Amino acid sequence: MNNFMKLFAMFLFIQTQIALSQQNLIQQLCQKTRYEPLCVATLNLDPRSKTSDLQGLASISIDATTKKTNETLTYLISALERTGGNRTAFEEYGTCVDQDYGASIDRYLPAALANQKAKKYSSAIANLQDVMGASGDCENQFAGSCPLPVSQRNKVVHDIADMTTDIIKTFV
């Protein structure tokens, strides 16, 4: 075997070891959460996770929480536009849009990311708990008769924010 082939084989071996090591880091981190399958799937979806350290994985998790929260906000805005003048429905959806998910996108999640990067972990956790609270508040707007699509989306946002809180708690 010539030198090029030896060098190439060594390169492939090292790359494989790095990939396995990174997958092990994600597994170890996600085992510390209450949402291990969600955590593994969420982090593995983002290509940045292949080269991220624990801080980077926490940032990826906050980004994923922001994405799910944005998707829910977009859905709620669309549902709000379809209320057809029904005042009760307008108030229910409007409160979810303005006070709950709007606050999550505009304030809580940017603050969580900034606090996590500044290593102010307790503040980042509090911000994420606000996101979880907002999804619950939206659920409560419907007085026990929350439409299933809204309820499911609230649960997704709650769970991914809670998972992200568990990840950040590993730094405290």
Buried (B, 14 or more C-beta within 10 A) or exposed (E): EEEEEEEEEEEEEEEEEEEEEBBEBBEEBBEEBEBBEBBBEBBBEBEEBEEBEBEBBBBBBBBBBBBBBBBBBEBBBEBBEEBEEEEEBBEBBBBBBEBBBBBBBEBBBBBBBBBBEEEBBEBBBBBBBBBBBBBBBBBBBBEEEBEEEBBEBBEBBBBBBBBBBBBBBBBE
